[in-house]
């Protein structure tokens, strides 16, 4: 799982992180209307991992960046549930994480490849702040739709 630095800090290997994301993670593309540029849309790549073990997520955050938030859990219906936490990597950090773990992913490898295609398109063809051609928008939307299919739950008919 981990290596250690000379100061005793634990490091999570890309292989272990890939296994964790394969099991407890989500790779997605978020599509939002960009109100400032007319017809253009904004797409973002996100990688997220949810876990109840905060020390593990803090090690990951220290090593790989990302934003950590507490999820509301339990309440009246499940008062004995442990709190859960989300570690989320946005578009910029997600690329670094995905490139580090891509060779080791099994379950979510195709999802990572689709997300990285979008990230590359965002870099080479411009951000959402510029007017984008129909072809670029269609390509980005096709990646968004492909990832939606890959992330679909339940029985596929």
C-alpha positions as CSV (number, residue, x, y, z in Angstrom):
1,X,0.0,0.0,0.0
2,X,2.5,2.6,1.1
3,X,6.1,3.5,1.1
4,X,7.6,5.8,3.7
5,X,9.6,9.0,3.4
6,X,12.6,9.5,5.6
7,X,10.5,11.6,8.0
8,X,8.0,8.7,8.6
9,X,5.2,10.1,6.4
10,X,3.3,7.4,4.6
11,X,3.0,7.6,0.8
12,X,0.3,5.9,-1.2
13,X,1.6,4.3,-4.4
14,X,-0.2,4.9,-7.7
15,X,-1.0,1.2,-7.8
16,X,-2.8,1.3,-4.4
17,X,-4.6,4.6,-5.4
18,X,-5.8,2.9,-8.6
19,X,-7.2,0.0,-6.6
20,X,-8.9,2.4,-4.2
21,X,-10.4,4.4,-7.0
22,X,-11.5,1.2,-8.8
23,X,-13.4,0.3,-5.7
24,X,-14.4,3.5,-3.9
25,X,-14.0,6.1,-6.6
26,X,-15.8,7.8,-9.4
27,X,-14.5,9.3,-12.6
28,X,-16.9,11.7,-14.2
29,X,-17.4,14.5,-16.6
30,X,-19.6,17.4,-15.4
31,X,-21.4,19.5,-18.0
32,X,-22.5,23.0,-17.2
33,X,-24.0,25.8,-19.2
34,X,-21.5,28.7,-19.4
35,X,-23.7,31.8,-18.9
36,X,-21.1,34.3,-20.0
37,X,-20.4,33.0,-23.5
38,X,-23.7,32.3,-25.1
39,X,-24.0,28.8,-26.6
40,X,-20.8,27.4,-25.2
41,X,-20.8,24.8,-22.5
42,X,-18.3,24.1,-19.8
43,X,-17.1,20.6,-19.2
44,X,-15.0,19.5,-16.2
45,X,-13.3,16.2,-15.4
46,X,-13.7,15.1,-11.8
47,X,-12.3,12.2,-9.9
48,X,-13.8,11.5,-6.5
49,X,-13.3,9.0,-3.7
50,X,-15.6,8.5,-0.8
51,X,-14.5,6.8,2.3
52,X,-15.1,6.8,6.1
53,X,-11.4,6.5,7.0
54,X,-10.4,10.2,7.2
55,X,-6.7,9.5,7.9
56,X,-6.3,7.7,4.6
57,X,-8.0,10.5,2.7
58,X,-5.8,13.1,4.4
59,X,-2.7,11.1,3.3
60,X,-4.0,11.1,-0.3
61,X,-4.8,14.8,-0.1
62,X,-1.4,15.6,1.1
63,X,0.2,13.6,-1.6
64,X,-2.1,14.1,-4.6
65,X,-4.0,17.3,-3.7
66,X,-7.7,17.7,-4.1
67,X,-10.5,19.1,-2.0
68,X,-11.8,17.2,1.1
69,X,-15.4,17.6,2.4
70,X,-17.5,15.9,5.0
71,X,-20.7,14.3,3.8
72,X,-23.8,14.4,6.0
73,X,-24.4,10.8,7.2
74,X,-26.8,9.1,9.5
75,X,-29.2,11.6,10.9
76,X,-32.5,10.3,12.4
77,X,-32.7,7.3,10.1
78,X,-29.1,6.0,10.6
79,X,-27.7,7.5,13.8
80,X,-25.0,4.9,14.2
81,X,-23.4,5.4,10.8
82,X,-19.8,6.7,10.7
83,X,-19.2,10.0,9.0
84,X,-18.1,9.8,5.4
85,X,-15.8,12.1,3.4
86,X,-15.3,12.9,-0.2
87,X,-11.9,13.7,-1.7
88,X,-12.4,15.4,-5.1
89,X,-9.9,16.3,-7.7
90,X,-11.1,18.9,-10.2
91,X,-10.1,19.3,-13.8
92,X,-6.5,20.3,-13.3
93,X,-5.6,17.9,-10.4
94,X,-7.7,15.1,-11.9
95,X,-5.4,14.9,-14.9
96,X,-2.3,14.3,-12.7
97,X,-4.1,11.7,-10.7
98,X,-5.5,9.9,-13.8
99,X,-2.2,9.8,-15.5
100,X,-0.5,8.4,-12.4
101,X,-3.0,5.6,-12.0
102,X,-4.1,4.8,-15.6
103,X,-1.6,1.9,-16.1
104,X,-3.0,0.2,-12.9
105,X,-6.7,0.7,-13.2
106,X,-8.8,-2.4,-14.0
107,X,-12.5,-1.6,-13.6
108,X,-12.4,2.1,-14.4
109,X,-9.6,2.2,-17.0
110,X,-11.9,3.1,-19.9
111,X,-13.5,5.8,-17.9
112,X,-10.1,7.3,-17.2
113,X,-9.2,7.2,-20.9
114,X,-12.4,9.0,-21.8
115,X,-11.9,11.6,-19.1
116,X,-8.3,12.2,-20.3
117,X,-9.5,12.7,-23.9
118,X,-11.7,15.5,-22.7
119,X,-8.9,17.0,-20.6
120,X,-6.6,17.0,-23.7
121,X,-9.3,18.6,-25.8
122,X,-9.8,21.3,-23.2
123,X,-6.1,22.0,-23.3
124,X,-5.6,22.0,-27.1
125,X,-8.9,23.6,-28.3
126,X,-9.5,26.1,-25.6
127,X,-11.5,26.6,-22.5
128,X,-15.1,27.3,-22.1
129,X,-14.4,31.1,-22.0
130,X,-13.9,31.1,-25.8
131,X,-16.5,30.5,-28.5
132,X,-16.3,26.9,-29.5
133,X,-17.2,25.3,-32.8
134,X,-20.1,22.9,-33.1
135,X,-17.7,20.1,-33.9
136,X,-15.8,20.7,-30.6
137,X,-19.0,20.9,-28.7
138,X,-20.3,17.7,-30.3
139,X,-17.0,15.9,-29.6
140,X,-17.0,17.0,-25.9
141,X,-20.7,16.0,-25.6
142,X,-19.9,12.6,-27.0
143,X,-17.3,12.0,-24.3
144,X,-19.7,13.2,-21.7
145,X,-22.4,10.8,-22.9
146,X,-19.9,7.9,-23.2
147,X,-18.9,8.4,-19.5
148,X,-22.5,8.6,-18.5
149,X,-23.1,5.2,-20.1
150,X,-20.0,3.7,-18.4
151,X,-21.1,5.0,-15.0
152,X,-24.7,3.9,-15.3
153,X,-25.9,1.8,-12.5
154,X,-28.1,-1.2,-12.6
155,X,-29.0,-3.5,-15.5
156,X,-28.2,-2.3,-19.0
157,X,-30.9,-3.2,-21.5
